[in-house]
Amino acid sequence: MRWVRYIAIAIVNGFGVVIGIIWVAVPTTVAQPSLNYQLALSGRQPDGETPQSLSELYKLRDRLKVQLDNLAKTSDSAPFPAELWKSAIHRQQSQTLTQQLQNVQSQIQIEERAKYNWDDAAKLAAQAVLIGRTSNPSSATWEQSQRLWQLAINTLRLIPHDSLLADGAIDKTIEYQGNLSVATYEMQVARSIEKVRAEEEQIRERARQEQEKKEFARREIERKEEEKKERARKELERQEFQRQELARKELERQELARKEVERQELERQELAKKELERQEFERQELARKELERQELARKELERQELERQELARKELERQELERQELARKELERQELERQELARKELERQELERNQQAASQPTPQPTATPTLAPVTPAVSPPNFFFAGDTNRDGQINEQDEAGKEQWSLSKGALISFNDRNNDRGKIPTWKQTKVSAPRRAAMLSQVNLTLSENFKTSQLFITADSIASPHISVFQKTGDGWQPVDISGAKPLVFSTNIVLGVEAKQFADRNWNGTVNLKATAQNNGQEIASTTIQMGVSPWMIPPNTAPVTEVQVSDRGSVNSEFISQLKQAVEPTGAKVKILQGDRTWMQDTQKNGYVQLPEKSDLRQFKVALKSNSEPEKNPPVKSTQDRDLKVFKIGNPRSLDPVSQWSDGYGNLQVTPPIPGHPMGRVYYGNSGNASFNPEVLDFIQAQRIQGPPVDIDTSWLLTRQVDEIINFIPTQTPGQYVMAIASPEAGVKLLEELEGRGYGDVTLNRGLSTQTTVSAALKNRALIQHNLSLQNQKLNPIIEKLKREFLLGDDQIIQVPVMFGYSGYAWWPNMVNSVPVNGKLLVSNPRGPMIDGVDYTQERLRQLLLPAGVSVSFLDDRYYQELKGNVQSATNTVRKPEERPFWQSLPNNY
């Protein structure tokens, strides 16, 4: 039977092509992944116990094992040796069963291996069937199917011939061989179709390439034709451009010639204008100097007249004191003579009575007249009246010496204590009604100590007529401080230890020199029995210099236009320990609103410092006093009344135009300087006030007539160095500004932008080509700044090494052409400077770097602030801010020579 099946396989292989043609689809029963092993083998019948399946083999194996076990039990229980033949039979049966068991186990291994191969072939056939069902299979798909059918056939051939599955394997092999032929045929057909398609694609590709070659040739011809036309067009354009260029150059030459003629004419007119301006300036300067001379002469006459009146007053007072002293001494002499005569008369009468008693042994008693007792005049030691003359913070006998003569360096001090705090319309010193002191701590104490001999006397305090309107005196009683009548009409409340408090209603000024003569008088029955006088003076108002430490920087919030400036200001100031106070309102230029100063008073083992601000008179309703966050009780006062000036000249009265130097030789508390604009100088009432303080004057005037703002802080600033007590003076230098631009152009940076983002933005070369602007600045240096430098060196005793010339340029009307780095604010070791928006060279602002180099020897740290908003309004950092600075720690009187 097996050879018949092999012949069938050969016939199928021979006619595979015919079978493949009529093949429609591989039937689903071709491959069976799971096979029932109870097979009915075709052509074979079971013989008795012969097993027909693997399960039957397993049963046979188990049965044989049971038989072997039973046989073993029977042989072991044989009772008699005579039955040895039975044992031999048992052994023979055991060997037979053992051999059968081994054969069955061997057959089981064969069948298990055959079952594994059968299942593996079925799986491969199932995969081949799935691949054959793919829609539109390609030759590769059929090739994969062919490979799987071949693998399935090879797997079936691994089943042994003596296996129960051998006949089934032959049948399946014949079946799979037919499927392999179909897959092979389909693969050949698919390959033929793909080959035809590939040839057609090659034909189409060759046709496409041929078409592209023709199209490329056509385009190349067109391109060459276009290039030819383009060259012709460009040649025509070049000829036309040359013609137009020649025409343009001819027009430029004519335009340059015209501009040169116009420039020469403008230069001639400019020179003529400047000559007229120079002549006009000289005329105005002569007129100003004449006015100054006349003003100085008037002031000198007034001063001489005041001195004469003062000398006459003092002479009258001296004569009055001498007369009173002579009258007192005359009365004392007459009283002593009267008492001496009375004593002698009593002695004489006593002597006569003694003589009569000696001549008459029994004298009769007689009535003798007796004199009423007379109280002698009190000596000065029992009448102590003094203030803190030696300024040690306490009042005792040591304050007697020199109490009659006051000076800045010695004598009892009075504090300015304006009770109205700048609210009243009438100055405090003109108000006749005296109330209790606003702050008792501000009173200057004066003690009047008496003996009990004055218990029946009346005590009066009087002041000289000139000082009386400007001071108030109070007596400390059980009911608090009570005002004292200093006209001499009402006596004090009697006590042996009277404590008085004195306050000044104003500082020294043109109408009062700040000193007062206080006289204490004791009277009995209208008769003066004792008196003494002390002289006191108002502690002067002083301005701290820019080199003093800062506690607060004040700035006005203008909304979004200066928000970035305020942010940068806080970032720069707060790390130094100072605070930034942001105010709401219309005060753009904080520097002009008020000048923050201070006064000093002695205190036991300490020094009392009080902040006092001089408030601007301009637009008082828009400029309420600015209170510092550290000094809520800041005192504010003002001098004079607003002046009627033109819009430009009114800037002269801004307090940016009033500055003070650090301590300089001869002026240990600094010296005031201000801008003098000629016809409208700084407020003369304020200058007289500064002069009356006699400690930071006489003020030095600086020519600011050429500046738009007329303010001196635009061109001069004192900056502290890292060395305590040392400073440098920064001064605006237009010449340095011009040299900076020339230096940049010389290094090839003429096209770099300066004044970046400002209305004056331009390039370095364009600025240098503006010869009128350059000449204007060089003229300012020669005619204005150089004379100012010489005057400052002379007045402030400055050396060249203390002067830093900062590059600045000014427009024709006198405003800073780029942000002014001189108008800066020193704050605790840091200098707040306007960002000059200079040329950017390698990522660095060239103008900023120049200032850093100039300040490097002084060790000054610089912070540049974006003040573009203020620059467009013609101002910068210092003008936009105000500062509260710490007063000098050392008492001013210790820095002054004696009797200063």
C-alpha positions in Angstrom: 0.0 0.0 0.0 2.8 2.4 0.7 4.4 2.1 -2.7 1.0 3.0 -4.2 0.9 6.2 -2.2 4.4 7.1 -3.3 3.3 6.7 -6.9 0.4 8.9 -6.2 2.7 11.6 -4.9 4.8 11.4 -8.1 1.6 11.7 -10.2 0.6 14.8 -8.2 4.0 16.4 -8.7 3.8 15.7 -12.4 0.4 17.2 -12.9 0.7 20.1 -10.3 0.3 22.7 -13.0 -3.0 21.3 -14.2 -4.3 21.0 -10.6 -3.2 24.6 -9.9 -5.1 26.0 -12.9 -8.4 24.6 -11.6 -7.6 25.5 -8.0 -9.9 28.1 -6.6 -9.1 28.3 -3.0 -7.4 26.1 -0.5 -10.1 24.3 1.5 -10.2 24.9 5.2 -9.9 21.2 5.9 -6.4 21.0 4.4 -4.7 21.7 7.8 -6.0 20.5 11.1 -4.1 22.0 14.0 -5.8 19.5 16.5 -5.9 15.8 15.6 -7.9 13.0 17.3 -5.5 10.3 17.9 -8.1 7.5 17.9 -7.4 7.0 14.2 -8.9 4.4 11.9 -6.0 3.4 9.7 -7.1 2.7 6.2 -6.4 -0.9 5.2 -5.4 -2.2 8.7 -7.4 -4.1 11.2 -6.4 -4.6 14.9 -5.1 -8.1 15.8 -6.3 -9.1 19.3 -4.4 -7.0 21.9 -2.5 -4.9 19.4 -3.0 -1.1 20.4 -4.2 1.3 17.7 -3.5 4.6 19.4 -1.3 6.4 21.9 -3.9 6.2 24.6 -4.2 2.5 24.1 -0.5 2.2 24.5 -0.7 4.1 27.7 -3.4 1.7 28.9 -1.4 -1.3 27.8 1.7 0.0 29.7 -0.3 0.5 32.8 -1.8 -3.0 32.5 1.6 -4.6 32.1 2.9 -2.8 35.2 0.0 -4.2 37.2 0.6 -7.8 35.9 4.3 -7.5 36.8 3.4 -6.3 40.3 0.9 -9.2 40.8 3.4 -11.7 39.5 6.1 -10.5 41.9 3.7 -10.9 44.8 2.8 -14.5 43.8 6.5 -15.6 43.4 7.4 -14.2 46.8 4.7 -16.2 48.6 5.6 -19.7 47.3 5.5 -22.0 50.4 7.5 -25.1 49.4 10.7 -25.7 47.5 9.1 -28.5 45.6 7.2 -25.9 43.7 10.4 -24.5 42.1 9.1 -25.3 38.6 6.4 -22.8 39.3 9.0 -20.2 40.2 10.7 -20.8 36.9 7.5 -20.3 35.1 6.9 -17.1 37.0 10.4 -15.9 36.1 9.7 -16.7 32.5 6.4 -14.8 32.6 8.1 -11.9 34.4 10.8 -11.6 31.7 8.2 -11.8 29.0 6.1 -9.1 30.7 9.1 -6.9 31.2 10.1 -7.3 27.6 6.6 -6.4 26.5 6.6 -3.3 28.9 9.9 -2.1 27.4 8.6 -2.5 23.9 5.4 -0.6 24.8 7.4 2.2 26.4 9.7 2.4 23.3 6.6 2.5 21.1 5.1 5.3 23.3 8.2 7.5 22.8 8.0 6.9 19.1 4.3 7.9 19.1 4.9 11.0 21.3 7.6 12.2 18.9 5.4 11.5 15.9 2.5 13.5 17.6 4.8 16.5 18.1 5.8 16.5 14.4 2.2 16.1 13.3 1.1 19.1 15.4 4.0 21.2 14.2 3.2 20.4 10.5 -0.5 21.3 11.1 0.5 24.7 12.5 2.8 25.5 9.5 0.0 24.4 7.1 -2.5 26.8 8.9 -0.1 29.7 8.5 0.3 28.9 4.8 -3.5 28.8 4.4 -3.8 32.3 6.0 -1.1 33.7 3.7 -2.8 32.2 0.7 -6.1 34.0 1.6 -4.4 37.5 1.4 -6.1 39.8 -1.1 -4.0 40.6 -4.2 -1.0 38.5 -3.0 2.4 39.2 -4.5 5.1 36.8 -5.7 6.8 37.3 -2.3 3.6 36.4 -0.5 3.3 33.2 -2.6 6.9 32.5 -2.1 6.4 32.7 1.7 3.4 30.3 1.4 5.5 27.9 -0.7 8.2 27.9 2.0 5.7 27.1 4.7 4.1 24.2 2.8 7.6 22.8 2.2 8.4 23.1 5.9 5.1 21.3 6.8 5.9 18.5 4.3 9.5 18.2 5.7 8.0 18.0 9.2 5.6 15.2 8.3 8.5 13.2 6.8 10.1 13.2 10.2 7.3 10.8 11.5 8.9 7.3 11.8 7.5 4.6 9.5 6.7 2.3 12.4 4.5 5.0 14.0 0.8 4.6 14.2 0.6 8.0 12.4 2.8 6.9 9.5 -0.1 6.2 7.2 -1.9 9.5 8.1 1.4 11.3 7.5 1.6 9.9 4.0 -1.9 11.1 3.2 -1.2 14.5 4.6 2.1 14.7 2.7 0.2 14.0 -0.6 -2.3 16.7 0.3 0.4 19.3 1.3 2.3 18.5 -1.9 -0.7 19.5 -3.9 -0.9 22.8 -2.0 2.8 23.3 -2.5 2.4 22.9 -6.3 -0.5 25.4 -6.3 1.6 27.9 -4.3 4.6 27.4 -6.6 2.4 28.0 -9.6 0.8 31.2 -8.2 4.3 32.4 -7.3 5.5 31.9 -10.9 2.3 33.6 -12.3 2.8 36.6 -9.9 6.5 36.8 -10.8 5.5 36.9 -14.5 3.0 39.6 -13.9 5.5 41.7 -11.8 8.1 41.2 -14.5 5.7 42.5 -17.2 4.8 45.4 -15.0 8.5 46.2 -14.3 9.2 46.2 -18.0 6.3 48.5 -18.7 7.6 50.8 -15.8 11.0 50.9 -17.4 9.5 51.8 -20.7 7.5 54.6 -19.1 10.7 55.8 -17.2 12.8 55.8 -20.3 10.0 57.8 -22.1 9.8 60.2 -19.1 13.6 60.7 -19.1 13.6 61.3 -22.8 10.8 63.9 -22.4 12.7 65.6 -19.5 15.9 65.7 -21.7 13.9 67.4 -24.4 12.3 69.8 -21.9 15.7 70.6 -20.4 17.2 71.3 -23.8 14.2 73.6 -24.6 14.6 75.5 -21.3 18.4 75.8 -21.7 17.8 77.4 -25.1 15.2 79.8 -23.5 17.6 80.5 -20.5 20.5 81.4 -22.9 18.1 83.6 -24.8 17.0 85.3 -21.5 20.6 85.8 -20.4 21.4 87.4 -23.7 18.4 89.8 -23.4 19.3 90.5 -19.7 22.9 91.4 -20.6 21.6 93.7 -23.2 19.2 95.3 -20.7 21.8 95.7 -18.0 24.2 97.3 -20.5 21.5 99.8 -21.3 20.8 100.4 -17.6 24.5 100.8 -16.9 24.8 103.4 -19.6 21.7 105.1 -18.3 23.1 105.0 -14.7 26.4 106.5 -15.8 24.5 109.3 -17.5 22.4 109.9 -14.4 25.4 109.6 -12.0 27.2 112.2 -14.0 24.2 114.4 -13.9 23.8 113.8 -10.1 27.4 114.6 -9.4 27.1 117.8 -11.4 24.0 118.7 -9.3 25.8 117.8 -6.1 28.8 119.9 -7.0 26.5 122.8 -7.7 24.5 122.1 -4.4 27.8 121.9 -2.5 28.9 125.2 -4.0 25.6 126.7 -3.1 25.7 125.3 0.5 29.3 126.5 0.9 28.2 130.0 -0.1 25.3 129.7 2.4 27.6 128.3 5.1 30.0 131.1 4.7 27.1 133.6 4.8 25.7 131.8 7.9 29.1 131.8 9.6 29.5 135.5 8.8 26.0 136.2 10.2 26.7 133.9 13.2 30.0 135.6 13.9 28.2 139.0 13.6 25.4 137.7 15.9 27.9 136.4 18.4 29.8 139.6 18.3 26.6 141.5 19.0 25.8 139.0 21.8 29.3 139.4 23.2 28.9 143.1 23.2 25.4 142.8 24.7 26.7 140.4 27.3 29.6 142.7 28.1 27.2 145.6 28.4 24.9 143.5 30.6 27.8 142.2 32.6 29.0 145.8 33.2 25.5 146.8 34.1 25.2 143.7 36.4 28.5 144.5 38.1 27.5 148.1 38.5 24.2 146.9 40.1 26.2 144.5 42.2 28.5 147.3 43.2 25.6 149.6 44.0 23.9 146.7 45.9 27.1 146.0 47.8 27.4 149.6 48.6 23.8 149.8 49.7 24.3 146.7 51.9 27.5 148.1 53.2 25.8 151.3 54.2 22.9 149.3 55.7 25.5 147.1 57.6 27.3 150.2 58.8 24.0 151.8 59.8 23.0 148.6 61.6 26.4 148.4 63.3 26.1 152.1 64.2 22.6 151.5 65.6 23.8 148.4 67.4 26.8 150.2 68.8 24.5 153.1 69.9 22.0 150.6 71.4 24.8 148.8 73.3 26.3 152.1 74.3 22.9 153.2 75.7 22.5 149.9 77.4 26.0 150.1 78.8 25.4 153.7 80.0 22.0 152.6 81.5 23.7 149.7 83.2 26.5 152.0 84.5 23.9 154.5 85.6 21.9 151.9 87.4 25.0 150.4 88.9 26.2 153.9 90.1 22.7 154.6 91.4 22.7 151.3 93.3 26.2 151.9 94.7 25.2 155.5 95.6 22.1 154.2 97.4 24.2 151.6 99.2 26.8 154.2 100.1 24.2 156.5 101.4 22.5 153.7 103.3 25.9 152.7 104.8 26.7 156.3 105.8 23.2 156.6 107.3 23.7 153.4 109.3 27.2 154.5 110.2 25.9 157.8 111.5 23.1 156.1 113.4 25.6 153.7 114.9 27.9 156.5 116.0 25.0 158.4 117.4 24.0 155.4 119.4 27.5 155.0 120.6 27.7 158.6 121.6 24.4 158.4 123.5 25.5 155.2 125.2 28.8 156.9 126.2 26.9 159.9 127.6 24.6 157.6 129.6 27.6 155.8 131.0 29.1 159.1 132.0 25.9 160.2 133.7 25.6 156.9 135.5 29.1 157.3 136.9 28.3 160.8 138.3 24.8 159.8 139.5 24.8 156.5 141.5 21.0 156.0 141.3 20.0 157.0 137.9 16.4 157.3 136.9 15.2 155.4 133.9 14.7 157.5 130.7 12.9 156.7 127.4 15.4 156.3 124.4 14.3 156.4 120.7 15.2 153.2 118.7 15.7 153.0 114.8 13.7 150.6 112.7 15.8 147.7 111.4 17.1 148.1 107.8 17.5 145.2 105.4 20.8 145.4 103.6 21.0 145.0 99.8 21.5 141.4 98.6 24.9 140.5 97.2 25.1 139.1 93.6 26.0 135.5 94.7 22.5 135.2 96.1 21.0 136.1 92.7 22.1 133.4 90.1 20.7 133.8 86.6 22.3 131.9 83.7 21.7 129.5 80.8 24.0 126.8 79.4 26.8 129.2 78.6 29.5 126.6 78.1 27.2 124.2 76.2 27.9 121.2 78.3 24.2 120.3 78.6 23.8 121.4 82.3 23.5 124.8 84.1 25.7 125.5 87.1 28.2 128.1 88.5 30.6 127.4 85.6 28.0 129.1 83.3 28.5 132.5 85.0 31.7 133.2 83.1 31.0 135.0 79.8 27.2 134.8 80.0 26.9 138.4 78.9 28.6 138.0 75.6 27.3 135.4 73.0 29.0 134.1 69.9 28.6 131.1 67.6 31.4 129.3 69.6 30.2 130.2 73.1 27.0 131.2 74.9 23.6 129.8 75.6 21.8 128.6 72.5 18.1 129.0 71.7 16.2 126.6 69.4 14.0 127.7 66.6 10.5 126.4 67.5 7.9 127.6 65.0 4.6 126.7 66.7 2.6 127.5 63.5 4.6 124.9 61.5 4.2 127.1 58.4 0.4 127.0 58.5 -0.3 130.6 59.4 -0.5 133.6 57.1 1.3 135.9 59.6 4.9 135.0 60.6 5.1 133.8 64.1 7.4 136.6 65.2 4.8 139.1 64.2 2.1 137.5 66.4 1.6 139.2 69.8 -0.4 136.4 71.5 1.9 133.9 73.2 0.6 130.4 74.0 2.1 127.4 75.6 5.1 125.9 73.7 4.3 123.4 71.0 7.1 121.1 72.1 8.6 121.7 75.5 11.6 119.6 74.6 12.7 122.3 72.2 12.9 125.0 74.9 16.3 126.3 76.0 16.5 126.2 79.8 17.5 129.2 81.9 17.7 129.0 85.7 17.1 131.8 88.2 18.2 130.7 91.7 17.5 133.0 94.7 17.9 133.1 98.4 15.0 133.4 100.9 15.8 137.1 101.3 13.9 137.7 98.0 10.7 136.1 99.3 9.0 139.4 99.6 10.4 140.7 96.3 8.9 140.9 92.8 10.9 139.2 90.0 10.8 140.3 86.4 12.2 139.0 83.1 12.7 141.5 80.3 14.2 141.3 76.8 15.8 144.0 74.6 13.4 145.7 72.3 14.9 144.4 69.1 14.7 140.7 70.1 11.4 140.9 72.0 9.2 140.2 69.0 11.3 137.2 67.9 11.4 135.1 71.2 9.0 133.6 73.8 9.8 132.9 77.4 7.9 130.4 79.6 8.1 129.6 83.3 7.8 126.0 84.5 5.2 125.8 87.3 3.1 123.1 88.9 0.5 123.8 86.2 3.0 123.3 83.4 4.7 125.9 81.2 3.2 129.3 81.6 4.1 132.3 79.3 6.2 135.0 80.8 5.6 138.7 80.2 9.0 139.9 78.9 7.9 143.6 78.8 8.4 143.9 82.6 4.8 144.5 83.5 4.0 141.2 85.1 6.2 139.4 87.7 7.2 135.8 87.7 5.6 133.2 90.1 8.0 133.3 93.0 10.3 130.4 93.8 13.8 130.1 95.0 14.5 127.8 92.0 12.9 129.3 88.9 13.1 127.3 85.6 12.6 129.3 82.5 12.3 128.0 78.9 13.2 130.2 75.9 12.3 129.6 72.3 12.9 131.6 69.1 10.1 132.3 66.7 12.5 132.6 63.8 16.1 132.1 62.8 18.6 135.0 62.5 17.7 137.0 59.4 18.0 140.4 57.8 15.6 141.9 60.4 17.2 140.3 63.5 20.7 139.0 64.2 19.4 136.1 66.3 20.7 137.3 69.7 18.7 138.4 72.8 19.6 140.1 76.0 17.5 138.7 78.9 17.6 140.6 82.1 16.4 139.3 85.5 15.4 142.0 88.0 14.3 141.9 91.7 12.3 144.8 93.1 11.0 145.8 96.5 8.3 148.4 96.6 9.1 149.4 93.0 12.8 149.8 93.9 15.3 147.6 92.0 17.4 145.7 94.6 19.2 143.2 92.3 19.6 142.5 88.6 21.8 140.6 86.1 21.8 140.0 82.3 22.6 137.1 80.0 22.9 137.1 76.2 21.6 134.1 74.2 21.6 133.3 70.5 19.5 131.2 68.1 21.3 128.0 67.0 22.0 128.5 63.3 20.3 126.6 60.5 22.8 124.5 58.5 22.7 122.5 55.3 24.4 119.1 55.2 26.7 118.7 52.1 26.2 116.1 49.4 29.0 114.1 51.0 26.9 113.4 54.2 25.3 110.0 54.7 21.7 109.6 53.4 18.8 108.2 55.4 16.1 108.8 52.8 15.7 109.6 49.0 12.4 111.2 48.0 10.9 111.0 44.5 7.6 111.9 42.9 5.4 109.2 41.3 4.6 110.4 37.8 2.9 107.2 36.7 4.2 105.0 33.9 6.5 107.6 32.5 8.9 107.3 35.5 8.0 103.9 36.8 11.2 102.3 35.5 13.3 105.2 37.0 11.7 104.6 40.4 12.3 100.8 40.2 16.0 101.3 39.3 16.2 104.0 42.1 15.0 101.5 44.7 17.3 98.8 43.5 20.3 101.2 43.8 19.4 102.9 47.1 17.9 100.3 49.4 21.1 98.1 49.5 23.0 101.2 50.9 20.7 101.3 54.0 18.7 104.3 52.9 15.0 104.3 52.2 13.1 105.5 49.1 10.0 107.6 49.8 7.6 107.8 46.8 5.2 110.8 46.9 2.1 111.4 44.9 1.5 114.9 43.5 2.7 117.5 41.0 6.2 117.9 42.3 8.2 116.7 39.3 11.4 118.4 40.5 11.7 117.3 44.1 15.1 119.1 44.5 13.4 122.5 44.1 10.6 122.0 46.7 12.6 122.3 49.9 16.1 122.3 51.3 16.6 119.9 54.1 18.8 121.2 56.9 19.3 120.8 60.6 20.1 122.5 63.9 22.2 121.4 66.9 21.7 122.0 70.6 23.8 120.8 73.6 22.6 118.1 75.9 24.2 116.4 78.9 26.6 113.7 77.6 24.9 114.0 74.2 24.0 116.2 71.3 20.5 117.0 70.2 20.0 117.1 66.4 16.7 118.5 64.8 15.7 118.3 61.2 14.5 121.7 59.9 13.6 122.2 56.2 13.5 125.5 54.3 10.4 125.3 52.1 10.1 126.8 48.6 7.9 129.8 48.1 6.9 128.9 44.6 3.3 127.6 44.2 2.9 126.9 48.0 -0.5 125.2 47.4 1.3 122.6 45.2 4.2 122.2 47.5 3.2 121.1 51.0 6.1 120.2 53.2 7.6 116.8 52.6 7.8 114.9 55.9 10.5 112.3 56.2 9.5 108.8 57.3 12.2 108.9 59.9 11.3 112.4 61.2 7.6 112.8 61.5 8.1 116.0 63.5 10.2 117.6 60.9 10.0 121.4 61.3 9.5 123.5 58.1 9.8 127.2 57.6 10.1 129.6 54.6 11.8 132.8 53.9 10.2 135.8 52.1 7.5 135.7 49.5 7.3 134.4 45.9 8.9 136.6 43.3 7.3 137.6 40.0 9.8 136.3 37.5 9.5 135.2 33.9 9.1 131.4 33.3 12.8 130.9 32.6 14.2 133.1 35.4 11.9 131.5 38.0 14.1 128.4 38.0 16.7 130.5 39.7 14.8 130.3 43.0 14.7 126.5 43.0 16.7 124.9 45.8 18.7 122.9 43.3 20.4 126.3 42.9 21.4 126.4 46.6 24.2 124.0 47.5 26.9 123.7 50.1 30.5 122.3 50.0 31.9 119.8 52.3 34.1 121.2 55.1 36.9 123.3 53.5 39.7 125.4 55.0 38.2 128.3 56.9 34.7 126.9 56.7 34.5 123.8 58.9 30.7 123.4 58.3 31.1 123.9 54.5 30.3 127.0 52.4 27.2 127.8 50.5 27.3 128.5 46.8 24.5 129.4 44.3 23.8 130.2 40.7 23.8 133.8 39.7 22.0 134.4 36.4 22.5 138.1 36.3 19.2 139.9 36.1 17.5 137.2 38.1 19.9 135.7 40.7 18.9 133.4 43.5 16.3 134.8 45.9 18.2 137.6 47.8 16.1 137.2 50.9 17.3 133.6 51.2 20.9 134.7 50.6 20.5 137.3 53.4 19.2 134.5 55.6 22.2 132.3 54.9 24.5 135.2 55.6 22.7 135.9 58.9 23.5 132.4 60.1 27.2 133.4 59.9 28.4 129.7 59.7 28.2 128.6 56.1 28.7 131.9 54.4 29.3 134.3 52.8 27.7 132.5 49.9 29.7 132.2 46.6 27.9 133.1 43.4 28.5 131.1 40.3 27.7 132.3 36.8 24.7 130.3 35.6 23.2 132.9 33.2 24.0 130.6 30.2 22.1 127.6 31.6 18.4 127.0 30.7 17.5 126.1 34.3 19.9 128.7 35.8 20.7 126.2 38.6 24.2 125.5 39.8 23.7 121.8 40.5 23.7 121.3 36.7 27.4 122.0 36.5 28.9 121.4 40.0 28.7 118.5 42.4 30.8 117.3 45.4 31.3 113.6 45.6 32.8 111.7 48.7 35.6 109.3 48.1 36.4 106.0 49.9 38.7 107.9 52.2 36.7 109.5 55.1 36.7 113.3 54.9 38.0 113.3 51.4 36.0 114.4 48.3 36.3 115.4 44.6 34.4 118.1 42.8 32.8 117.1 39.5 32.3 119.9 37.0 30.6 119.9 33.6 33.1 120.1 30.8 31.8 120.7 27.2 35.4 120.5 26.0 35.7 117.0 27.4 32.4 116.1 25.7 33.7 117.3 22.3 37.0 115.4 22.8 35.1 112.2 23.6 33.3 112.5 20.2 36.6 113.2 18.4 38.2 110.3 20.1 35.4 108.0 18.9 35.5 109.2 15.4 39.3 108.8 15.4 38.9 105.1 16.4 36.5 104.5 13.5 33.2 104.7 15.4 31.8 107.7 13.6 28.6 105.8 12.5 27.8 104.7 16.1 24.6 106.2 17.6 24.7 108.5 20.6 21.8 110.0 22.6 20.1 106.6 22.0 16.3 106.8 22.2 16.3 110.6 22.8 14.9 113.4 20.7 18.5 114.5 20.1 19.6 111.0 18.8 22.3 111.2 16.1 25.6 109.7 15.2 29.1 110.7 16.3 30.1 111.9 12.9 26.8 113.9 12.4 27.4 115.6 15.8 30.9 116.6 14.9 29.8 117.9 11.5 27.5 120.3 13.3 30.2 122.8 13.7 27.9 125.4 15.2 27.1 123.0 18.1 30.8 122.1 18.5 31.9 125.7 18.5 29.2 126.7 20.9 30.4 124.1 23.5 34.1 125.0 23.0 33.1 128.7 23.6 31.2 127.7 26.8 34.3 126.0 28.1 36.6 129.0 27.4 34.2 131.8 28.3 32.2 130.2 31.2 33.5 127.0 32.6 37.2 127.8 32.8 36.6 131.1 34.7 34.3 129.2 37.0 36.9 126.6 37.7 39.5 129.2 38.6 37.0 130.9 40.9 36.1 127.7 42.7 39.8 126.9 43.2 40.3 130.3 44.7 37.2 130.4 46.9 37.1 126.8 48.0 40.9 126.3 48.0 40.7 123.3 45.7 43.7 121.6 44.0 43.7 120.3 40.4 43.7 116.7 41.7 40.4 117.3 43.4 38.6 118.4 40.2 37.0 116.0 37.7 35.9 117.4 34.4 32.9 115.3 33.3 32.1 115.1 29.6 28.9 117.0 28.9 27.6 118.9 25.9 25.0 121.7 26.0 22.4 122.9 23.4 22.2 126.5 22.3 19.6 127.4 25.0 21.7 125.9 27.8 20.2 122.5 28.3 22.3 119.3 28.6 22.4 117.8 25.1 22.8 114.3 26.5 21.8 113.2 30.1 23.9 115.2 32.5 26.1 113.0 34.6 27.1 115.9 36.9 23.5 116.3 38.1 23.9 113.2 40.2 23.2 112.1 43.8 25.8 110.5 46.2 24.2 108.0 48.5 26.3 106.2 51.1 29.2 105.3 48.9 27.2 105.0 45.7 26.7 107.6 43.0 23.3 107.7 41.3 24.0 109.0 37.8 21.8 109.6 34.7 22.3 107.0 32.0 24.0 109.2 29.3 22.8 106.8 26.5 26.2 107.1 24.9 27.7 105.2 21.9 27.7 101.4 22.4 31.2 100.0 21.7 31.6 96.2 22.0 28.4 96.1 24.2 29.7 98.8 26.6 28.4 102.4 26.9 31.5 104.5 26.0 30.3 107.6 28.0 29.5 105.5 31.1 32.9 103.8 30.9 34.6 107.2 30.7 32.9 108.4 33.9 33.9 105.2 35.7 37.5 105.7 34.7 37.4 109.3 35.9 36.0 108.2 39.3 38.2 105.1 39.6 41.0 106.8 41.7 38.3 108.0 44.2 36.9 104.5 44.5 33.3 105.6 43.8 30.7 103.0 42.8 28.4 104.2 40.0 24.7 103.2 39.3 23.3 104.5 36.1 19.5 105.2 36.1 17.1 105.5 33.1 16.0 109.2 33.5 14.8 109.6 29.9 11.5 111.2 31.1 13.4 113.9 33.0 16.0 114.4 30.3 13.3 115.4 27.8 12.1 117.9 30.4 15.6 119.3 30.7 16.5 117.8 34.1 18.2 114.8 35.5 18.7 112.6 38.6 19.4 115.2 41.3 16.7 117.6 40.1 14.2 114.7 40.2 15.0 113.7 43.7 15.6 115.1 47.2 17.6 113.6 50.1 17.4 113.6 53.8 21.0 113.5 55.1 22.5 112.9 58.5 23.7 116.0 60.4 27.3 116.5 61.3 28.0 114.3 64.4 30.4 116.8 65.9 28.8 120.0 67.5 29.4 122.9 65.2 30.8 125.1 68.1 33.6 122.6 68.7 34.6 123.1 65.0 34.8 126.9 65.2 37.5 129.1 66.7 36.8 130.9 69.9 34.5 134.0 69.6 33.7 133.1 66.1 
